[in-house]
Amino acid sequence: MKPFLLLATRGEDIAADGEYAAFCEYGGLAPEQLHRVRLERDPLPPVDLDDYSGVIVGGGPFNSSTPAELKGPVQHRVEAELAGLLDEIVARDFPFLGACYGVGTLGAHEGAVIDGTFAEPPGAVTVELTPDAAADPLLAGVLPAFPAYVGHKEAVRKLPDHAVLLASSAACPVQMFRIKQNLYATQFHPELDVMGMQQRIVVYRDYGYFPSEEAELLRERVATVTVAEPMRILRAFVERYVR
């Protein structure tokens, strides 16, 4: 099989490696089947999409809606590299799954309005599928409402007209959308289980997602929720597009 390509932006090794392991585990992928590039560390090498089954963009501390003058040189480089690759991905309708930061990258590329209006602190929320989700192959058999882990400072406030809204939540109207037939983005994390969520709360406790003194309380809260449906979506993406 051709591997999938994971484009990562987490600068903290424990979070970056945890994310990679989770995408492997819940995507049903062996390490050799998921090629990772850590964009916060290394420039994006030349990418021949024909060498891959699909492209995944993970989460991270970058925010697309941060004013340009406040973005550092690494974020400017990463955004330029992702935008260039997305030009080809979108033109070809090449299989793409953006998780959390992937909403900002694909959304910004396609003209979505992204800002902090619908930010959510780390935790579990109830995600509800829209009527359009019923016909989407990645969501076949997924429960119409399910818990998922979130944690983000920005979100899509308005989708472009050509996007298909697939899932929402009470505090964040755009939890999942599709562009064309094969380009997906989720605001929730399709790779995160309770241990992964607890780990990220510890790693990012001083990054402004929540008051740092609430970290232990948040860790306890996320442990009370069973999250499973989002991983089915990740696995469905892999199974649909592997070649």
C-alpha positions in Angstrom: 0.0 0.0 0.0 1.0 3.6 -0.4 1.5 5.4 3.0 -0.5 8.3 4.3 1.3 11.6 4.9 0.9 13.3 8.3 1.8 17.0 8.4 2.4 17.9 12.1 3.1 21.2 13.8 3.5 20.4 17.5 6.8 21.5 18.9 6.6 19.5 22.1 8.0 16.0 21.5 5.7 14.3 23.9 2.6 15.8 22.2 3.9 15.3 18.7 4.8 11.7 19.3 1.5 11.0 21.1 -0.4 12.4 18.1 1.6 10.3 15.7 1.0 7.1 17.8 -2.7 7.9 18.0 -3.1 8.4 14.3 -1.3 5.1 13.7 -3.4 3.2 16.3 -6.9 4.5 15.5 -6.2 4.7 11.7 -5.1 1.1 11.8 -1.7 2.1 10.3 1.7 0.6 11.0 4.5 3.2 11.4 5.8 2.6 7.9 2.3 3.3 6.6 2.2 6.8 8.1 5.0 9.2 6.9 5.3 12.1 9.3 6.8 15.6 8.6 7.2 17.9 11.5 6.7 21.2 9.9 7.5 23.3 13.0 11.0 21.8 12.8 11.7 21.1 9.2 10.7 22.7 5.9 8.2 20.8 3.8 10.2 18.6 1.4 9.0 18.2 -2.2 5.7 16.1 -2.0 4.6 13.9 -4.9 1.0 13.2 -4.0 1.0 10.1 -6.2 3.3 8.6 -3.6 0.6 8.7 -1.0 -2.9 7.4 -0.3 -3.9 10.6 1.4 -2.8 13.6 3.5 -3.6 14.3 7.2 -2.9 17.5 9.0 -2.9 17.3 12.8 -3.5 19.8 15.4 -1.1 22.3 17.1 -0.7 25.6 18.7 -0.8 27.7 15.5 -4.0 29.7 14.8 -4.8 30.7 11.3 -6.7 33.8 12.5 -3.8 35.3 14.4 -2.9 38.7 12.9 -0.1 38.4 10.4 2.2 40.8 12.4 1.9 38.5 15.5 2.8 35.3 13.7 6.4 34.2 14.0 8.6 33.3 11.0 8.0 29.5 11.5 4.2 29.9 11.3 4.5 32.1 8.2 6.7 29.4 6.6 4.4 26.6 7.6 1.3 28.4 6.4 2.9 29.2 3.0 4.0 25.6 2.6 0.6 24.2 3.5 -1.2 26.7 1.2 1.0 25.7 -1.7 0.3 22.0 -1.2 -3.4 22.6 -0.6 -3.5 24.3 -4.1 -2.7 20.9 -5.6 -4.7 18.9 -3.1 -7.9 20.9 -3.7 -7.4 21.0 -7.5 -7.1 17.2 -7.6 -9.7 16.6 -4.9 -7.0 14.4 -3.3 -7.9 12.7 -0.1 -7.3 15.1 2.8 -8.3 15.0 6.5 -7.5 18.1 8.6 -8.0 17.7 12.4 -8.3 20.8 14.5 -5.6 23.0 12.9 -6.6 21.3 9.7 -9.9 23.2 10.0 -8.0 26.4 9.9 -5.8 25.4 7.1 -8.4 24.0 4.7 -11.0 26.5 5.8 -8.7 29.5 5.3 -7.6 28.1 1.9 -11.3 27.8 0.8 -12.4 31.2 2.1 -14.0 30.4 5.4 -14.3 33.0 8.1 -12.2 31.8 11.0 -11.9 33.6 14.3 -12.2 33.1 18.1 -16.0 33.3 18.3 -16.6 29.6 18.8 -13.5 28.6 20.7 -13.8 25.7 23.1 -11.7 24.8 26.2 -10.3 21.3 26.4 -12.9 18.7 27.1 -15.6 16.5 25.7 -18.6 17.9 23.8 -21.5 16.4 22.1 -21.2 16.5 18.3 -24.3 16.1 16.2 -24.4 15.1 12.5 -26.3 17.2 10.0 -28.8 15.8 7.5 -26.0 16.0 4.8 -23.9 13.6 6.8 -26.3 10.7 6.1 -25.0 10.5 2.5 -21.3 10.9 3.4 -19.3 7.6 3.2 -17.0 8.6 6.0 -19.9 8.9 8.4 -21.8 5.7 7.4 -22.9 3.9 10.6 -21.6 6.7 12.9 -24.1 7.6 15.7 -26.1 10.8 14.9 -24.8 12.3 18.2 -21.6 11.4 20.0 -19.0 12.7 22.4 -15.7 14.0 21.0 -12.7 15.8 22.5 -12.0 19.4 21.6 -9.8 22.2 22.6 -9.2 25.2 20.3 -8.9 29.0 20.3 -10.4 29.5 16.9 -13.0 27.9 14.7 -15.0 28.4 11.5 -17.6 31.1 12.0 -18.8 31.0 8.4 -18.2 28.3 5.8 -17.9 29.1 2.1 -20.9 28.3 0.0 -19.3 25.3 -1.7 -18.5 23.6 1.6 -20.9 20.9 3.1 -21.5 21.1 6.8 -21.4 17.6 8.3 -21.4 18.1 12.0 -22.0 20.7 14.7 -22.1 21.2 18.4 -23.9 23.5 20.7 -21.0 25.9 21.3 -19.3 25.4 17.9 -21.5 25.3 14.8 -18.8 23.9 12.5 -17.4 20.7 13.9 -16.9 18.9 10.5 -17.2 19.9 6.9 -16.3 18.6 3.4 -15.0 20.3 0.3 -15.7 18.6 -3.0 -15.9 14.8 -2.5 -12.6 13.9 -0.7 -11.5 16.9 1.4 -12.5 16.8 5.0 -11.8 18.8 8.2 -12.9 18.2 11.8 -12.7 20.7 14.6 -12.8 17.8 17.1 -10.0 15.3 17.3 -10.7 12.0 15.6 -7.5 10.5 17.1 -7.8 11.4 20.7 -8.6 8.9 23.5 -8.8 9.8 27.2 -5.1 9.3 27.9 -4.1 11.4 24.9 -6.5 14.2 26.0 -5.1 14.1 29.5 -1.6 14.3 28.2 -2.4 17.3 26.1 -4.0 19.1 29.0 -0.7 18.7 30.9 1.5 19.7 27.9 -0.6 22.8 27.0 -1.6 24.0 30.5 0.3 27.3 30.0 -0.7 28.0 26.4 -3.8 30.0 27.2 -6.4 27.4 26.4 -7.6 27.4 30.0 -6.5 28.7 33.4 -3.5 26.6 34.3 -4.7 26.0 37.8 -7.7 24.1 36.3 -5.5 21.4 34.6 -6.1 18.7 37.2 -9.9 19.3 37.2 -10.0 19.1 33.4 -8.0 15.9 33.5 -10.6 14.4 35.9 -13.5 15.6 33.8 -12.3 14.1 30.5 -11.9 10.8 32.2 -15.6 10.6 32.9 -16.6 10.4 29.2 -16.2 7.5 26.8 -15.1 8.7 23.4 -15.1 6.2 20.5 -17.1 7.4 17.5 -14.5 10.0 16.3 -11.9 7.2 15.8 -14.4 5.4 13.5 -14.3 8.4 11.3 -10.5 8.4 11.2 -10.5 4.6 10.4 -13.1 5.1 7.7 -10.9 7.8 6.0 -8.0 5.4 6.0 -10.0 2.4 4.7 -11.8 4.5 2.0 -8.6 6.0 0.5 -5.9 3.4 1.1 -4.4 2.3 -2.2 
